[in-house]
Amino acid sequence: MSTPPITGWIPKVSAEPKPEEVHRLLTLAFQKLNNHAVAFGLQQEKINSLKAGASTTIVEGGGSGGGGTITPASPGGVPINNQSSSTSYATASTDDGALIVLSDASPIAVSLTSQSPPWSCFIANQSALGGGTATLTPVTGTISYAGHPAASSMPLLPAYGTLVAFDGTNWFAFTMPIVPVTFSAILHQFLTAYDAATGVFSAAQPDYSDLTGTPQLANTIAPVAGEFLTGYDATTGNFSQATPTGLSVTITTAALTALGTQGSMQFQNGILIAQTPAT
């Protein structure tokens, strides 16, 4: 890295400087201060890039109001640990600040090993290359994520990403906002719930008890020869029917003469079983 030349020249001013001379002097002074600020910034960027092990190109500018730019060798400067096709992985100290890429059709077990805090990493489960769910399990302590404080493990579905951090005792995770898992419509079923932690919707066909304000419609009943409706259940909507059995009754018959007596006729199921003639 080259260093801009340091100059100590200042404009010559009279014993009683004119306003334009003061303006020129202040302008050059601030330009020099700006050059020093740029130089310190470039130096710090160089130190940071060397610590991260990245190859960095420093482009410096000098002169009036010059500045510097840094072009990292990799966009973002985030190391990538590609664990595609692996069904198990244990985090390492070198994963601090890195992106761990997971992708497999089978379930993926990720062990979160204890590290010296502050320690964090990004984890992405790429669904485009596989469909397995990754399960993040701390070796020690618990993991807290949305809606699940102090959990023993955390699922990471395909197409989901997360940032996990370790405080020396427990783990904390921030799930990236990703589109919910695709849900295919099922005939006569409606959405009943959504799990924000997994992105999964659930659905079911509603029962009559789930509805309000609508009476139970009657169920169709086929006619049966010789049978008649005998009842209706408003809860189930079912009618009942049966063959009538006839009347069971005793009737009185009128006397035939003024001094005569009344008679009677006894029926059972529509059949005459006893009679007392009237006189």
GIBEL-V335067 format. One line per field, one symbol per residue. ss: DSSP state (H for helix, E for strand, C for the rest). burial: + if it has 24 or more other C-alpha atoms within 12 Angstrom, else -. Layout:
ss = ???
burial = ???
This chain:
ss = CCCCCCCCCCCCCCCCCCHHHHHHHHHHHHHHHHHHHHHHHHHHHHHHHHHHCCCEEEECCCCCCCCCEEEECCHHHCCEEEEECCCEEECCHHHCCCEEEEECCCCEEEEECCCCCCEEEEEEECHHHCCCCEEEEECCCCEEECCEEEECEEEECCCEEEEEEECCCCEEEEECCCCCCCCCCCCCCEEEEEECCCCEEEEECCCHHHCCCCCCCCCCCCCCCCEEEEEEECCCCEEEEEECCCCCEEEEECCCCCCCCCEEEEEECCEEEEEECCC
burial = -------------------------------+--++-++--++-++--+------+-+++-+----++-+----------+-+++++++++---++++++++++--+++++++++---+++++++++--+++++++++--+++++-------++++++++++++++---+++++++-+-----------------++++--------------------------------------------------------------------------------
